[in-house]
Amino acid sequence: MKILYFSWIKDGIGKNREEIDIDESIKTISDLISFLVNKNEDYKKVFSDLSSVKFSKNMNLVSIDEDINNNDEIAFFPPMTGG
């Protein structure tokens, strides 16, 4: 799975992307976040307030309950504003 991080999320984690293989227990974006926050304190801090994080799967906005698999591209980014 390809994971992309943008803006302050990228800054907080210290990278803009990573590729991981998820196991069968990780079925949703929520499960993925739970996995990531257990990696280290940087992830835990970034994902501590999910109201300020949006998610996409394969370039489509999705909810935290969206099903995922190893072939997906998941992106995490702050809410977008118009102008």
PyMOL CGO cylinders between C-alpha atoms (Angstrom):
from pymol import cmd
from pymol.cgo import CYLINDER

trace = [
    CYLINDER, 0.00, 0.00, 0.00, 1.21, 3.47, -0.87, 0.3, 1, 1, 1, 1, 1, 1,
    CYLINDER, 1.21, 3.47, -0.87, 0.53, 6.08, 1.81, 0.3, 1, 1, 1, 1, 1, 1,
    CYLINDER, 0.53, 6.08, 1.81, 0.91, 9.80, 1.07, 0.3, 1, 1, 1, 1, 1, 1,
    CYLINDER, 0.91, 9.80, 1.07, 1.13, 12.59, 3.67, 0.3, 1, 1, 1, 1, 1, 1,
    CYLINDER, 1.13, 12.59, 3.67, 0.57, 16.28, 2.97, 0.3, 1, 1, 1, 1, 1, 1,
    CYLINDER, 0.57, 16.28, 2.97, 1.08, 19.65, 4.68, 0.3, 1, 1, 1, 1, 1, 1,
    CYLINDER, 1.08, 19.65, 4.68, 1.50, 19.62, 8.49, 0.3, 1, 1, 1, 1, 1, 1,
    CYLINDER, 1.50, 19.62, 8.49, 0.86, 15.86, 8.53, 0.3, 1, 1, 1, 1, 1, 1,
    CYLINDER, 0.86, 15.86, 8.53, 3.94, 15.35, 6.35, 0.3, 1, 1, 1, 1, 1, 1,
    CYLINDER, 3.94, 15.35, 6.35, 5.92, 17.71, 8.57, 0.3, 1, 1, 1, 1, 1, 1,
    CYLINDER, 5.92, 17.71, 8.57, 4.81, 15.94, 11.76, 0.3, 1, 1, 1, 1, 1, 1,
    CYLINDER, 4.81, 15.94, 11.76, 5.67, 12.47, 10.51, 0.3, 1, 1, 1, 1, 1, 1,
    CYLINDER, 5.67, 12.47, 10.51, 8.85, 13.57, 8.76, 0.3, 1, 1, 1, 1, 1, 1,
    CYLINDER, 8.85, 13.57, 8.76, 8.10, 12.00, 5.39, 0.3, 1, 1, 1, 1, 1, 1,
    CYLINDER, 8.10, 12.00, 5.39, 5.78, 12.59, 2.48, 0.3, 1, 1, 1, 1, 1, 1,
    CYLINDER, 5.78, 12.59, 2.48, 5.18, 8.93, 1.56, 0.3, 1, 1, 1, 1, 1, 1,
    CYLINDER, 5.18, 8.93, 1.56, 5.79, 5.37, 2.53, 0.3, 1, 1, 1, 1, 1, 1,
    CYLINDER, 5.79, 5.37, 2.53, 4.90, 1.93, 1.24, 0.3, 1, 1, 1, 1, 1, 1,
    CYLINDER, 4.90, 1.93, 1.24, 3.79, -0.82, 3.58, 0.3, 1, 1, 1, 1, 1, 1,
    CYLINDER, 3.79, -0.82, 3.58, 2.19, -4.23, 3.37, 0.3, 1, 1, 1, 1, 1, 1,
    CYLINDER, 2.19, -4.23, 3.37, -0.87, -4.48, 5.56, 0.3, 1, 1, 1, 1, 1, 1,
    CYLINDER, -0.87, -4.48, 5.56, -2.16, -7.73, 6.99, 0.3, 1, 1, 1, 1, 1, 1,
    CYLINDER, -2.16, -7.73, 6.99, -5.74, -9.00, 6.95, 0.3, 1, 1, 1, 1, 1, 1,
    CYLINDER, -5.74, -9.00, 6.95, -6.56, -7.35, 10.28, 0.3, 1, 1, 1, 1, 1, 1,
    CYLINDER, -6.56, -7.35, 10.28, -6.32, -3.89, 8.69, 0.3, 1, 1, 1, 1, 1, 1,
    CYLINDER, -6.32, -3.89, 8.69, -9.58, -3.55, 6.79, 0.3, 1, 1, 1, 1, 1, 1,
    CYLINDER, -9.58, -3.55, 6.79, -10.42, 0.17, 6.99, 0.3, 1, 1, 1, 1, 1, 1,
    CYLINDER, -10.42, 0.17, 6.99, -8.70, 3.54, 7.14, 0.3, 1, 1, 1, 1, 1, 1,
    CYLINDER, -8.70, 3.54, 7.14, -9.52, 3.59, 10.85, 0.3, 1, 1, 1, 1, 1, 1,
    CYLINDER, -9.52, 3.59, 10.85, -7.64, 0.30, 11.26, 0.3, 1, 1, 1, 1, 1, 1,
    CYLINDER, -7.64, 0.30, 11.26, -4.71, 1.74, 9.29, 0.3, 1, 1, 1, 1, 1, 1,
    CYLINDER, -4.71, 1.74, 9.29, -4.55, 4.79, 11.57, 0.3, 1, 1, 1, 1, 1, 1,
    CYLINDER, -4.55, 4.79, 11.57, -4.55, 2.52, 14.62, 0.3, 1, 1, 1, 1, 1, 1,
    CYLINDER, -4.55, 2.52, 14.62, -1.65, 0.60, 13.10, 0.3, 1, 1, 1, 1, 1, 1,
    CYLINDER, -1.65, 0.60, 13.10, 0.28, 3.78, 12.28, 0.3, 1, 1, 1, 1, 1, 1,
    CYLINDER, 0.28, 3.78, 12.28, -0.12, 5.39, 15.73, 0.3, 1, 1, 1, 1, 1, 1,
    CYLINDER, -0.12, 5.39, 15.73, 1.50, 2.32, 17.26, 0.3, 1, 1, 1, 1, 1, 1,
    CYLINDER, 1.50, 2.32, 17.26, 4.63, 2.84, 15.12, 0.3, 1, 1, 1, 1, 1, 1,
    CYLINDER, 4.63, 2.84, 15.12, 5.90, 5.86, 17.08, 0.3, 1, 1, 1, 1, 1, 1,
    CYLINDER, 5.90, 5.86, 17.08, 4.99, 9.10, 18.86, 0.3, 1, 1, 1, 1, 1, 1,
    CYLINDER, 4.99, 9.10, 18.86, 5.11, 11.20, 15.66, 0.3, 1, 1, 1, 1, 1, 1,
    CYLINDER, 5.11, 11.20, 15.66, 2.18, 9.28, 14.16, 0.3, 1, 1, 1, 1, 1, 1,
    CYLINDER, 2.18, 9.28, 14.16, 0.36, 9.32, 17.49, 0.3, 1, 1, 1, 1, 1, 1,
    CYLINDER, 0.36, 9.32, 17.49, 0.65, 13.11, 17.68, 0.3, 1, 1, 1, 1, 1, 1,
    CYLINDER, 0.65, 13.11, 17.68, -0.40, 13.71, 14.06, 0.3, 1, 1, 1, 1, 1, 1,
    CYLINDER, -0.40, 13.71, 14.06, -3.45, 11.47, 14.32, 0.3, 1, 1, 1, 1, 1, 1,
    CYLINDER, -3.45, 11.47, 14.32, -4.50, 12.62, 17.82, 0.3, 1, 1, 1, 1, 1, 1,
    CYLINDER, -4.50, 12.62, 17.82, -7.25, 14.89, 16.41, 0.3, 1, 1, 1, 1, 1, 1,
    CYLINDER, -7.25, 14.89, 16.41, -8.90, 13.20, 13.44, 0.3, 1, 1, 1, 1, 1, 1,
    CYLINDER, -8.90, 13.20, 13.44, -11.33, 16.09, 12.98, 0.3, 1, 1, 1, 1, 1, 1,
    CYLINDER, -11.33, 16.09, 12.98, -8.44, 17.94, 11.32, 0.3, 1, 1, 1, 1, 1, 1,
    CYLINDER, -8.44, 17.94, 11.32, -7.48, 15.10, 8.96, 0.3, 1, 1, 1, 1, 1, 1,
    CYLINDER, -7.48, 15.10, 8.96, -9.10, 14.10, 5.67, 0.3, 1, 1, 1, 1, 1, 1,
    CYLINDER, -9.10, 14.10, 5.67, -8.60, 10.84, 3.80, 0.3, 1, 1, 1, 1, 1, 1,
    CYLINDER, -8.60, 10.84, 3.80, -8.54, 9.71, 0.21, 0.3, 1, 1, 1, 1, 1, 1,
    CYLINDER, -8.54, 9.71, 0.21, -8.39, 6.28, -1.37, 0.3, 1, 1, 1, 1, 1, 1,
    CYLINDER, -8.39, 6.28, -1.37, -7.13, 6.11, -4.92, 0.3, 1, 1, 1, 1, 1, 1,
    CYLINDER, -7.13, 6.11, -4.92, -7.61, 9.89, -5.28, 0.3, 1, 1, 1, 1, 1, 1,
    CYLINDER, -7.61, 9.89, -5.28, -11.23, 9.90, -4.05, 0.3, 1, 1, 1, 1, 1, 1,
    CYLINDER, -11.23, 9.90, -4.05, -12.33, 11.48, -0.77, 0.3, 1, 1, 1, 1, 1, 1,
    CYLINDER, -12.33, 11.48, -0.77, -13.57, 8.78, 1.60, 0.3, 1, 1, 1, 1, 1, 1,
    CYLINDER, -13.57, 8.78, 1.60, -14.67, 8.30, 5.19, 0.3, 1, 1, 1, 1, 1, 1,
    CYLINDER, -14.67, 8.30, 5.19, -12.61, 6.77, 7.96, 0.3, 1, 1, 1, 1, 1, 1,
    CYLINDER, -12.61, 6.77, 7.96, -14.68, 3.56, 7.63, 0.3, 1, 1, 1, 1, 1, 1,
    CYLINDER, -14.68, 3.56, 7.63, -13.69, 3.01, 3.99, 0.3, 1, 1, 1, 1, 1, 1,
    CYLINDER, -13.69, 3.01, 3.99, -12.47, -0.51, 3.16, 0.3, 1, 1, 1, 1, 1, 1,
    CYLINDER, -12.47, -0.51, 3.16, -8.84, -0.71, 2.03, 0.3, 1, 1, 1, 1, 1, 1,
    CYLINDER, -8.84, -0.71, 2.03, -6.35, -3.26, 0.72, 0.3, 1, 1, 1, 1, 1, 1,
    CYLINDER, -6.35, -3.26, 0.72, -2.68, -3.49, -0.23, 0.3, 1, 1, 1, 1, 1, 1,
    CYLINDER, -2.68, -3.49, -0.23, -3.34, -2.27, -3.78, 0.3, 1, 1, 1, 1, 1, 1,
    CYLINDER, -3.34, -2.27, -3.78, -4.72, 1.09, -2.65, 0.3, 1, 1, 1, 1, 1, 1,
    CYLINDER, -4.72, 1.09, -2.65, -3.12, 4.51, -2.45, 0.3, 1, 1, 1, 1, 1, 1,
    CYLINDER, -3.12, 4.51, -2.45, -4.18, 6.24, 0.76, 0.3, 1, 1, 1, 1, 1, 1,
    CYLINDER, -4.18, 6.24, 0.76, -3.57, 9.93, 1.38, 0.3, 1, 1, 1, 1, 1, 1,
    CYLINDER, -3.57, 9.93, 1.38, -3.86, 11.95, 4.58, 0.3, 1, 1, 1, 1, 1, 1,
    CYLINDER, -3.86, 11.95, 4.58, -4.20, 15.73, 4.39, 0.3, 1, 1, 1, 1, 1, 1,
    CYLINDER, -4.20, 15.73, 4.39, -5.75, 18.70, 6.24, 0.3, 1, 1, 1, 1, 1, 1,
    CYLINDER, -5.75, 18.70, 6.24, -9.22, 19.96, 5.34, 0.3, 1, 1, 1, 1, 1, 1,
    CYLINDER, -9.22, 19.96, 5.34, -9.27, 21.93, 2.11, 0.3, 1, 1, 1, 1, 1, 1,
    CYLINDER, -9.27, 21.93, 2.11, -10.47, 25.50, 1.95, 0.3, 1, 1, 1, 1, 1, 1,
    CYLINDER, -10.47, 25.50, 1.95, -11.93, 27.40, -0.95, 0.3, 1, 1, 1, 1, 1, 1,
    CYLINDER, -11.93, 27.40, -0.95, -11.03, 30.82, -2.08, 0.3, 1, 1, 1, 1, 1, 1,
]
cmd.load_cgo(trace, "trace")
